[in-house]
Amino acid sequence: MEPRAGVSKQDIREQIWDYMESQNLADFPRPVHHRIPNFKGASRAAEHFPRLQAFKMARTIKVNPDAPQKNARFFVLESKKTLLVPTPRLRTGLFNKITPPPGATKDILRKCATSQGVRNYSTPVGLDSKVLVDLVVVGSVAVSEKGWRIGKGEGYADLEYAMMVSMGAVSQRTPVVTIVHDCQVVDIPEALLEDHDLTVDYILTPTRVITTGCERPKPAGIVWSKISCEMMGKMPILRSLRHREEQAGKDVTLRDRPQGPLGTQAAPSTARSPRDAAPPESGSVPPSSVQIGNLPRDVRVSELKQTLSALGVAPLRLTWQGPQHRAFLHYRDPAEAQQAIACLQGFRLGANTVRVVLARQQRASDLVVGHTAEPLLDHQPAVASP
């Protein structure tokens, strides 16, 4: 099965998904659309994995959490190698290390390799762990014999690899393996590839092992201009990596980073604290204020300030109401407030997904119980006013 001429990545995805559905080539979950297909014969394809010289030499192996790679994860554990699995959608970090219980039998190891086992037997691996990954396994929707790869379209495998580069866990020499059905091996026009796309060195199918000999460079790190404020809000590890790379002098400008006052240093505020300030004429907070709620009980105002600066949505001033698990962010005008809301949608702080709304209905008297911070200069922590 070959893709039609003049196709896009999505065209190829749809063609593969449609074909696998029509030919009943996949197991649960179905339909395969918008997924890494759990193809029939995945266990047979994975049997090639421990025979690879790259596998035999590896000590630490990262395998994606998708169903068709379950047996690949089992082989890593059975061989007593270190298994790292990315956290779902990267919301709580990058890796989890799977640690089977002492004396685990093969049956227990197989359970550890399932999605449930990954949840039950995993411990987070932090950015400071200095982990070195010797071999990477990724899922694919389509792949070519040249090593070009197409995922399901969400970009997580590409981003995971770029993050591993940024934290020094992999290099250009780190082999990348994908495990797919034979029908997923197709011609992919090189013109469809972008610099952030991950290529593969080995393709394992139920019937063959393909050594691609791919010489196209793999991603050299995170391309921050491809990262949105929304992604930054949902993935705390991205914020940490961005801060590190900024400290190293790299360009970390985001794709949709606000321009003007939200993206540059804020001018010093001349506003008085709510104890002294006159309330707005309408008696309510002006529409240029944003309420951020559902803050974790143990979060500190300094953490919120640092995050807002990293996201490029530093307000002129911040009113902190820790006991109420909320804060108010005060911007120059409604447009800036709306931009901040867009950037903070889905944003997680600690274990909580915060609620972010335009603070139209909050009365000025509600702010008196809080304390106001000085302006948040871009990438600089704010200092609470006395």
Secondary structure as UniProt FT lines:
FT   TURN            5..6
FT   HELIX           9..22
FT   TURN            23..24
FT   TURN            33..34
FT   TURN            40..41
FT   HELIX           42..46
FT   TURN            47..48
FT   HELIX           49..51
FT   HELIX           53..57
FT   STRAND          60..63
FT   HELIX           67..69
FT   HELIX           70..78
FT   TURN            79..80
FT   STRAND          82..86
FT   HELIX           88..90
FT   STRAND          95..98
FT   TURN            102..103
FT   HELIX           106..112
FT   HELIX           115..120
FT   STRAND          122..125
FT   HELIX           127..129
FT   STRAND          135..138
FT   STRAND          142..143
FT   TURN            145..146
FT   STRAND          149..150
FT   HELIX           156..166
FT   TURN            167..168
FT   TURN            172..173
FT   STRAND          176..179
FT   HELIX           182..184
FT   HELIX           190..192
FT   TURN            195..196
FT   STRAND          202..204
FT   STRAND          209..211
FT   HELIX           224..226
FT   HELIX           229..234
FT   HELIX           236..247
FT   TURN            248..249
FT   TURN            255..256
FT   HELIX           260..262
FT   TURN            274..276
FT   TURN            281..282
FT   TURN            287..288
FT   STRAND          289..293
FT   TURN            297..298
FT   HELIX           301..311
FT   STRAND          317..321
FT   HELIX           322..324
FT   STRAND          326..330
FT   HELIX           334..344
FT   TURN            345..346
FT   STRAND          348..349
FT   TURN            350..351
FT   STRAND          352..353
FT   STRAND          355..358
FT   HELIX           364..369
FT   STRAND          371..373
FT   TURN            378..379
//
